[in-house]
Every structure is written in C-alpha cells, then in structure tokens.
Amino acid sequence: CYPLNLYTGVLLNKLHLAFPSSVTYGDVGDKLLGRKGEAVGFLSVYAYLFFCLGNYFIVIRKAIQSIFVEAELCAVPACLIGFLFLLPTNQLRTLHHLAFLSVVSFVTIVLVLACCIGQLVFDPSPRCGPPIPRLDFWEVFNALSGFVFAFSGQQIFLEIQAEMRQPKDFTKSVNVAFALLSVAYALVAVGAYGRCGDHTPTYLLDVLPHGGSTRIVAVLMFIHIVVSYTISSQVLTRAIMLICGCTAGLEPGVRGRGLWFTFTTSIAIFAMVLSNAIPLFDDFVAIIGALLSSNLAFVFPTALFLVYGRKVGVGRISRFTCFVVMATGAMFCVCGTFSTIAQTIQDAGRGGGHPFACNALY
C-alpha cells in the first residue's frame, strides 16, 4: 500500500496545483468531468465519512465497555452512553475550536499505542486472541481491505493542500507521513505477531489485561475517538447543510445552533444504528477499505489525472502507471467488497457478529 498511496498522493498534488481552488474530489471532478464528476466525488467522500462515524462508534462502544467492565454492558447501552458524551462536542461548528483537542487526540493515541506495545513486549504471557484461520483467496482480499483503509488519507489531501501556504511542498509531507505510517504499522504488526503468532488479536487493546491499566487506556482511546468523531461529523454536517441549502444552520444564533444540533444528532443516531448492524470492528474496517477507500485512494486520483492528462499531455510511462494503479484499486474494490460482504454475512450467523446482539466485552 505504501508505494501506491505515495504515488496517488503525488498525483493529487499535481491536480491541486492545476486547480488551486479545489478542496475535495467533487471540485476536481466538476472541473474535469462536469456535474456528474462532481456528484460522484462528493458522494464518495461523504459516504466514506459517514461509514467512518459508524466505525468510530464501535471503538467508542468498546472503550466504554472496558471502562465499566464490571457492569458487563451490552453494545447498545454502551453506544448510548457514548452518544450522550458526543452531544456537547458535536456542537463545535468550526475546526478552529478543535485545534487544541486535535493535539490532545494525537497525544492520547500515542499513549495508547505505547501501553499496548509495552504490554506485548514486557508481559511474559500477554493476552492474545483466538487462532487465526488459514486464509483462502477471498479472505486475503478481506484482510488486504483493512490495509487499504489504514493507509488511505487521499480523501482529505486536496483540502490539506488548500490550507497550505506552499502547496508545492505537499509531496515532501506525503513522503515523510507515509514513511512514518509504514514504520508505525510495521512495529505494531511485528510486535503483536512476534508475541502472539497465529493468535494475534484483531483489536489491539485486547492484549491488555483486565484491571486499572485497561481502564486508563480505554479512557485515552475514548478521548481520541471522540475528537476524531467530532472532526469528521463537523465536516459531514457542514457538507449536508450546504447540499440541502440549509445554510441557516451555519449562522450564529439560536436558530442556527438548533439546526446544527438537529443535523449532528440525526447523523449520530444513524451512525450508531449502523455500528450495531455491523458490530465487528474488523468487518466494518474491511467494508470501508474495500468499497470506499480503494476508490478514493487509487481509482479516483488516477482516473482524474488521466482525464487531466488528455488536456495537457502526459508521458506514456505516467499513463501506464496510472492504469496499473487504477486497475489495482478496481480489483481491491470488486474482490474486496465481495469478500468482506460474504465474511460479514458469515459472521452475522455467529454470536459476536449478529446485528444488534449484546456483544458484551467478556
């Protein structure tokens, strides 16, 4: 995933430099393909954001269940508690208000990873998961879909560049970011597999033993995810309001805040329902990775660049590389989506994957 994501990041930098006013796929799609391109770009990005909110609810639920472990909370009550915590943070209507919280979010996730890796390294008999079954052809795509999701960030690359003073330097940031991301993922994967082998848990926090340390880490994870949810919810809510023509919700005053509350609360309810309909974290991540991340990370950047290349001219090697990356993304999308849906249906027949099941932590 690293070289493919790095390549498409460079392509998005070229597209932004060509269309400096573009801040999302929909903007570039409009300039290159008209209204249909705009609609597909916006719909894909905002569908991705909504699915991410559902995924965040799964992590919030698990964190709350770990904090109140003696209560043996089921999934729905735990989600409802998380929903109540999200109500006040969802009322922050600008990213400026979230600047400090973003720093807090970064610090908390670093501490969570440090605690989990420390537990794996220093505990003579760390808690591991059930044995991992052998993967067939389709299950390989199911697993790879999780990697695609973990690496993808292209859906916000244009927006990031729009905020930069020197967008031409974006490729430097991409090189550093993906290199660090690869190292971090490699350390976690190697550390977990080195200690647990075929019993490596699908959810990293499962390596922590029951007790006070687990609660502390769960609180840190909860803080991180609440901030992540709030940022994504804010972007999605603002977009929906603009699409619906309900710009009054973006204005100051009681009416504006009331409309914002209505939209954010409705989105949270739908995301909470979705998280209980697909309750397993690995299934949810695989679906996002296969259906949406593969297109946003590989197909869209290369397809848009090929259309742009027709107008300005690009070399044969660039065109060939774009086609290869686009075909790879399409393969991930088709095969991965088929595999993940089949796996989700199979898991739904079991206790832990059944929609709206209790899914208590232990």
Phi, psi and omega in degrees: 000329185302305182294325180294316179293322178297318181296313181291333174295321177295319179298319180293330175294318178295321179293321179292320178296330177283328180230077188300335182279353182280130181240359177202172181302323181300323180293314179293320178299322179295318183289329184261328187234000179085201187295324180295318177297321177297314182297316180295319180297310180295315182299318182294315181296316184283333171294319177300314180299318181295317178296325176298322178298320176297320178296320177299323180296326177296316180292320177300316179299314180296321180295316180294321177296327178286325179292318180252054189297324181294334181285344180051053183294139171282171186297313185295311176300321178296320177295322179295322176296315177298320178302318180294323177292329182283338184306310181290320182291331179293347182274358173284120191256359177226149179294337178301322180290344184259004184300310180294319180297329178295322176296316178300318180299316180297316181297318183294319181290327176296318178295321178298312180297319180297318180295316182293315179294320177300319178297318180293320186284317190261344178281122181297333178223077184293154176286126178242185183254187176292162181298141178276123180290160177294142184266132172267188184304313184287324180292333175297317178294326177298317179291318180296331179299326176294323176295318179300315179297317184296326183271336189288137174210007186298336182296343178243004183298318180295321179294320178299316181295326179295336180268351184277145176288325180233082182301335181296340179274004184299324181298329177295316179296319180297316179301313181292314185298312182290328176295313179296321180297318180296317179297316181298313180296320181296317179298316180295314183295313181294318180297315181292314182289326179298327180268326187253341179060229181288358178254019179299127181289151179283341180238117192302323183294348179291348179283345183281140179285162176294146177135193186296323181295324178296320179297317180298314180295322179296322177295317179297317178296320179299315179299314180301313184288325177300317178294315179299316179299315184298318180296311181295320179296321180296315179297315181294317180297315179299318181295315181297320179297319180292320179295320181280352182077015181266061183289347178298335179289348179263356183269156178290166178108170184296317182296317179297316180293325179295317178294319178299316178300317181297315182293311183295322180292319179297316179299317180297320179296314179296320179295322179295318178297316180299320181293332177273337175288326175237083194280344183274129184301313184292326176295317183295314180298319181295321179296314179298316182297316183285311188282322188245310184297323180299322178286315182292328184273325188242313187286309184298310181300318182288320180296316180294322180291325178295320177295317177297321181295331177297329183275325184251343180087123175228160183289164181296322181297317179297317179296316180297316180298319178299317180296320179296313181294319179296318178295323177297315178297320179295322178295316176301318183296308184290303183292319180294318180295316177302314182295315183291323178294317178298318179294320179295319178296319179296317179293331180295337177279353178258168183300310186289334183258003182290131181303133176062024174286168183297311178052046173298154190294317183235000000 
